[in-house]
Amino acid sequence: MRRLKRVLPWLRWGTVVLLSGLLALDLAFPPRLPGARDTSTMVVAADGTPLRAFADAEGVWRLPATREGVSPLYVQALLAYEDRWFDRHPGVNPYALLRAGWQWARGGGIVSGGSTLTMQVARILDRRPGATRSLPGKLAQVLRALQLEARLSKDEILALYLERAPFGGTIEGVEAASWAYLGKPAARLSHAEAALLAVLPQAPSRLRPDRHPEAARAARDKVLDRMAALGVWTPQQVREAKVEAVVARRLRPPMSAPLLAQRLRAARPREERIVTTL
């Protein structure tokens, strides 16, 4: 007990120094968060069907998305497959990081990254190719994830992923991907479609359903098997989903009523979604 009393003050001071250091680093190197208006403009018909989509300044098709605005099936598939503890962890999963560190120590390289969804958002916002492939890069990603968790709510972090996850070509975010590949809003995804879009960002070039439908099907079925194993979806739902064909729709943005859409966008340049009476 006497020894513990001597150690406690040092522990308190150590904690204060550590937190002060983290706060100083956070202030000196804040995360690069997107601005309030950082998505494409979509002109839609009265029933919500896209008429024309305008890319952002970088030529990227990115549409607003929120947890409530996309299919619950997609959110279930995404969280069950990518990060089951997303709503509970502080940005990192200690067990997954320890496993990845042990694999790195044994093999000299990163075998499984142990990335949480928050860490993936940190990587997406970084935008430097290969920035997190090395051990120092992975550590920087961990720190960025902690920063994001301290600054944003879970729904805000998830929204960043929903809007910015890579889906191949210049398509970013589940809403843009759903319209581009499936011709429907992300709010109306089937079990099979939700599983496909949940796994596609893992390897968007290799799994693009318009170019590699068989690889996309195999990846989709892997997600479906995980959903059944975890008991999130019933075996019957998974069996029926596996029967559904992978749509090989050619990737293209909507281009209906282009002149009207152009005029409306010019008249309302600050709006992300412009609803017409068509």
Steps between C-alpha positions, in 0.01 A plus 500: 500500500786738589667430164170565318469838670846592374419392144156664467626860476737398221216327318286813531778724371577254221135504395493881504818520291369242251165675458671838470728361232207355305311828527803694375539261205130532422522879495822500299387239247117510475330247272409615151121507518286576194306822473127529547440501122719226360281271291371492146177664389210273405193619308211259554145449376201542731515130597872522586633345178831669406485705182857620495797486734774762499844392618691705756803715423723189485270313261375266773139382526418524870147536639381581853427195718405442862440196718126566492491563125646170379357151528527345848613185320805682369589638844462151648724344233760775524534496878482120534764446233733795558467607863261322737602719795476833318237646732700404811872545438689834531627489141733202526452134585781407744470125434517545121798734534685256724434221251624715210809600701579137581467405133727788403760398760498138378490564126654844463192639331135581560286191434168624638473867574254484788332811361177625650250694293630819664855411393375442147342846502834641617671327206238626254540858621880476479485431123871419471550172306653236723513739796399229749674194358807538723509467877557879554211565263276264693591669828417839349168356389427386856568849634279655231222259593521607864483863387190433291328325790578795728364756254206324334204284599473139383229599251722776358792258458274243335359769270853582385550136406159476332583805287868432424574129485656412160278303263708500182570761237394843617213364711515567873242418765221247515229728360696583184603134465144376538375728222801436276510119528142409592288791375323542833540695827702352783184502711350216291778241494427128520701268725720399205554859387578615854763226537654588164533871576633425849798305364570694179717774663748232616625465141295729276702435183513122540138459614318742271180316402492661155845358417552199728156357585634160611751651741227733626266205554762304696571799724129568546435139600781519755319790666171309486663199669630729774151646554356150541783388731447800726124451502433848363306359205317170490632203297195529272567869432862417413403209274256720310758779474759265349259410220477866396724580203773762525393791284762586236359842419748721316621777725344828395359812665136596438450735204128571455363850433859632488417855392235549767736355760776735388273805533377396845853440624614839370206666678555308830874428519510447878245217511613137505162357398266689266148356469306574180130452420570257215 
